[in-house]
């Protein structure tokens, strides 16, 4: 349904039959998805700090909003691990730029699950939080950052701090 809606809204190329070669490396694959995260005031395995998020109305606004959101949630402390929605679209380029600006010298080694799993829009942000927690437990990373710049004109971020091994 999501794929057909994006074709109808002319957000992705439409074609009959095989996908032309020039389209195979553009954009991001679309996918359906759902996620759930259990939050509690009790002690758990991690503490999550969400920024307020910001609304942007242009790509220029998006740049400033993402910079502000990252500054708010990280308070200048570089994360050990980054999970982002960065994909083969303008938002992916913008997330990489914002991370490089916020954390000079930090390599663009972010986990980018949307490239492999596809973009499932709103559910993707929650799936990235789940992946960040799983990966921080697997690698021992203490602070994991999830950075998101949505097609729904939102810039958001979350910092996940492990509280138990």
C-alpha positions in Angstrom: 0.0 0.0 0.0 2.8 2.4 0.9 4.7 1.8 -2.3 1.5 2.3 -4.4 0.7 5.5 -2.6 4.2 6.8 -3.3 3.8 6.0 -6.9 0.4 7.6 -7.1 1.8 10.8 -5.4 4.7 10.7 -7.8 7.3 10.5 -5.1 9.0 7.6 -6.7 9.4 6.6 -10.4 6.7 4.5 -11.9 7.4 1.9 -14.5 5.8 -1.1 -16.1 7.9 -4.3 -16.0 11.6 -4.2 -15.2 13.2 -1.3 -13.4 15.4 0.7 -15.7 19.1 0.5 -14.8 19.3 4.3 -14.1 16.8 3.9 -11.3 18.5 1.0 -9.4 20.8 3.2 -7.4 18.6 6.3 -6.7 16.6 6.9 -3.6 15.8 4.4 -0.9 13.8 1.3 -1.0 10.3 1.7 0.5 9.1 -0.9 3.1 6.2 -1.4 5.4 7.0 -1.6 9.1 5.9 -1.5 12.7 7.7 -1.2 16.0 7.0 -0.9 19.6 9.2 0.2 22.5 8.3 -0.4 26.2 9.0 2.6 28.3 8.9 2.5 32.1 9.8 4.9 34.9 11.4 1.9 36.7 15.0 1.0 36.2 15.7 -0.9 33.0 18.6 -1.7 30.8 18.8 1.8 29.3 17.8 5.4 29.7 16.5 7.2 26.6 16.6 11.0 26.3 14.5 12.3 23.5 14.9 15.8 22.1 11.8 17.9 21.5 12.1 17.5 17.8 11.6 20.4 15.4 9.5 21.1 12.4 11.0 22.3 9.1 9.4 23.6 6.0 12.3 23.6 3.6 15.6 21.8 3.2 17.4 24.9 4.5 15.3 24.9 7.6 15.9 21.2 8.0 19.6 21.8 8.2 19.3 24.2 11.1 16.6 22.2 12.9 18.7 19.0 12.8 21.7 20.8 14.1 19.7 22.2 17.0 18.0 18.8 17.7 21.4 17.1 17.9 22.9 19.8 20.1 19.9 19.5 22.5 19.9 15.7 22.9 23.7 15.2 23.0 24.7 18.4 24.9 28.0 18.3 22.9 29.0 14.8 24.1 29.9 12.5 21.1 28.1 9.2 21.1 29.9 5.8 20.9 27.4 4.6 18.3 25.1 6.3 15.7 22.0 4.8 14.1 20.4 7.0 11.5 17.8 7.0 8.8 20.6 8.1 6.4 19.7 6.7 3.1 20.2 7.6 -0.5 18.1 10.7 -0.4 18.7 14.4 0.6 17.9 13.5 4.2 20.7 11.0 4.4 23.2 13.6 3.0 21.9 16.1 5.6 22.2 13.7 8.5 25.8 12.9 7.6 26.5 16.7 7.3 25.0 17.4 10.7 26.8 14.6 12.4 30.2 15.8 11.0 29.4 19.3 12.1 28.3 18.3 15.6 31.1 15.9 16.2 34.3 16.9 14.3 36.5 13.9 13.7 33.6 11.5 14.2 33.6 9.1 11.3 30.5 8.5 9.3 30.3 4.9 10.5 26.6 5.2 11.5 24.5 2.1 11.1 22.0 2.9 8.3 19.4 0.2 8.4 17.0 1.8 5.9 19.4 1.1 3.1 19.0 -2.6 3.7 15.6 -2.9 5.2 13.9 -0.1 3.3 12.2 3.1 4.5 9.1 2.5 6.6 8.7 6.1 7.5 7.4 6.7 11.0 7.9 3.2 12.2 11.5 3.4 11.0 12.4 5.8 13.8 11.3 3.4 16.5 13.0 0.5 14.7 16.2 2.5 14.8 15.8 3.0 18.6 15.4 -0.8 19.0 18.4 -1.4 16.8 20.5 1.2 18.7 19.8 -0.5 22.0 20.5 -4.0 20.6 23.7 -2.8 19.0 24.9 -1.0 22.1 24.4 -4.1 24.1 26.2 -6.2 21.6 29.2 -3.9 21.2 29.4 -2.4 24.7 28.7 1.1 23.5 27.6 3.3 26.4 25.9 6.0 24.4 24.0 5.5 21.2 22.5 8.3 19.2 19.5 7.9 16.8 19.3 10.7 14.3 16.3 11.2 12.1 15.2 13.7 9.5 11.8 12.7 8.2 9.9 13.3 5.0 7.1 14.5 7.3 9.1 17.7 8.0 10.5 16.6 11.4 14.0 16.6 12.7 14.4 14.4 15.8 17.1 12.6 17.8 17.3 10.3 20.8 20.3 9.5 23.0 20.3 6.0 24.5 22.5 5.4 27.6 22.9 1.9 28.8 22.3 1.6 32.5 23.1 -2.1 32.9 25.3 -4.6 31.0 
